[in-house]
Amino acid sequence: ESTLVGDLYCDIPLGLYIIRGKNVVLIGELDVDKEELPPHMTHVSSVAEITRAQKAERESTDLKGSMRKRMEFLDMD
């Protein structure tokens, strides 16, 4: 699983998944000349580090949402 958090990315091995069924299709186009990620992205090799970054991003989003709820009574228009 490729995980992106801000400017960090990490590939997390998920193991083996078995998909059972008659109508399972995976289609994708691959451009071999194009780079997969922008150059400003930083590869993180530690799963723990990307998990901490995900938690920090989630907490930041939650904080912004709670602040926005507290300020709803203000009419900014």
ABEGO torsion letter per residue (X at the ends): XBBBBEABBBBBBAEBBBBBEAABBBBBBBBAABBABBAABBBBABAAAAAAAAAAAAAAAAAAAAAAAAAAABBAX
